[in-house]
Amino acid sequence: MNYDTYFQSAIAAGRKPILAPALINQVLLDVADAAIAQIDYLLTENQKDLDRMDPTDPKYDRLKLTAERIESIAADMVNVANLDSPLGKQLSETQMPNGLTIKKIQVPLGVVGVIYEARPNVTFDVFALCFKTGNISILKGGSDADFSNRAIISVIHQVLIRHDLDTRIVTLLPAEREATSALLNAIGYVDVLIPRGSQSLINFVRDNSKVPVIETGAGIVHTYFDESGDLEKGAEIIANAKTRRVSVCNALDCLIVHSARINDLPQLTHILKEKQVEIFADEAAYTVLKENYPSQLLHKAQPEHFGTEFLSMKMAIKTVDNFIQALEHIAVNSSKHSEAIISEDAENIATFLNDVDAAAVYANVSTAFTDGAQFGLGAEIGISTQKLHARGPMGLDELTSYKWTVTGNGQTRTP
């Protein structure tokens, strides 16, 4: 298949003037309403995808749509509609001695390509954020979610047609692998490529793309329970971070415990026991938990259990003798996504927040909050773990670049 046709169509759609903010917002509100109105249709198509996947697959939960999840997605689109547009925002203005006026203005990135796996919510999120920021979006979803993605795109296109807008504003490529290769090589067509999915997908895109890539990395997430940590607060935070939704990238993977508090592990993990979380504990933690945790759910940790993104009801526990060892363990094993400390020691909290190298760092808060909507961004196109251009949840501002405008009155430059 010649994918240049898809890319040329997207560019043609992008050449049209940026739409008026009021129209953009109304379209987003109408798509949100349409998603709610067509919940039964979306769930029927989603079930076709679910029927093809093993329910024990960690991707199953990410693939699954429910009425509640669709309502939440629609609410996020309403939030995006209600946010101020960054387009045309003046970032700076300088009056030069020679009379030039130099301004820095926010503009769309252009054509944004997104490659993602079994996450149909991404289809709605990418459209909403790209449409709001004047970007064209080209989507390459995984075959696991193809029925769901095509249903979502059809709902979006129905609204665009109703407003007499070009449906090429958002294009879903075929699910076949050749489409991925074409997108990776779409030089001159696609301005930036964003992968959403497993670490293997992200690595593949980064290593093979000829188009600039913004990495949205996997989440290998730690929570450190400090010597001064509050036991009741800690148990709730740990349970929420691990069990709220296990298949998301901000879910807890490794609990680090100060050895002075090792005997508090049964209380720290009592909610995890109720939730049937499987634990891989180091020797010290295993010794304490073996009389207090179900034997079928408790195992001795192996080296590979540390630095693993479980995406399931599984978690590792690491014991450290001091705060510095906790920082060192995180530095070695972190994916630089989200890291947390539970502590009442102001100095340790300040050091943790300052020194831990991650896109989001927390003190006495569940890592479940690493989310564009929770950060006030309306929604997110991904969570960047790199440091160039964007880091953390990527919302409207992160989908823009800027240009310089220079105005004068006949000035010329002399050597």
C-alpha positions, 0 to 999 in steps of 0.5 A: 500500500502507498501510504504517501496518500495518507500523509499527503492528505493530512498535510493538505488538511493542515494547510487550511487556516487554523479554526476559530477557538469557538468552533474548535471548542464546540466540536470537542463538546459535540464529540464528547456528547456523541461518545456518550450517545454511542456508548452501546456501539463503542462497547460492542466494537470494543468487545470484539477486540476483548474477545480476541485477547486473553483476559490474563494479558496485562493489556486486557485492562488497558483495552477494556472500555466501560460506560464509566470509562467512556464517560470519563473520556468524554469529561476529559474532552469537555475539560480540554474544550474549557481550557485556554488555547495556547495558540498565538500566545506571546511568550516574550517580547523584546524591543531592541536598541535598533528598533526591531520588535522581536516576539516569541509566539506559540504555534502548532507542531504540525502533523503529529504521528502517534503509534500506540498499542491496546489503548483505545482511549488514546484515540480520543485523547490524541484527537482532542489535544491535537485538534485544540492545538491546531495539529493534524493527527495521524494514528497507528493503533495496534491490531488488538484494538482495531475494532475499538479505534475504528469505532471511535474514529467513526464517531469523531468523523461524524461530528466533523462532517456535521460541522463541514470540516475535513475528516483528514484532520485525524487519520487512523492508519490500517492496523498492519505492520507496514503502516508502522514502517511507513510512519517511521519513515514519513520524512517531510510529512510528519513533524513529530512521532509519539509512541505510546505503549510498552518499553519494547515499542518505545525502544523500537520507535526510537531506534528506527524512526527517521522522524523526530520522536518524543518518548513516552517511557514505561513506568517502573515506579517506586515508593520509599517508606522512610524511617519517619513514615506515617504507617496509616498514611503509608498503607493507604498510599501504597495500596492506591498506587498499586491497586487502583488500576494495575495496567497503567504506567503510574502503578507502583512496582517496587516498595522500598522500606527502611530497615528500621520500619521492617516490622511494620510491613504487615500493617503496610501491606494489609490492604494489599493482602485483601486485594490479593497482590502477589509480592516478591520480597527480598530476604529481610522483607520475606522473613517478616511477611512469611507469617503474615501474608498468604504463602501463595502470594509471597515469594522470594525476590530474584534480581529480575524483579527489581526494575520490572514494570509488572502491569499486574497485581504483582509488586516487589519489596526492597529493604534499605538501611538508610535514605541514601540507599533508597535513592541509589536503588531508585537511580539504578532501577527507575525508568524516570517516570514517577517516584514517591517518598512517604516521610515526615522528615522535612529534610529527607522530603526536600532532598528526595524531591530535589535529587530524584531524577524523574518526570514526577516526584511525590511526597506523601502522595500516591503516584496514581496522580501522574495523569494529564487530567489530574495535573489540570491539563484536561487530558494527555497525549502521553507521559514523557520521560525524556528531557528535551521539549517535554517532560511528564504529562503532555497537554496542550502546551507540549503540543506546540512549538514557537516561532519568532516574529521580527518587525521593523521599519527598514532596518538593515544589518551592517557588519 
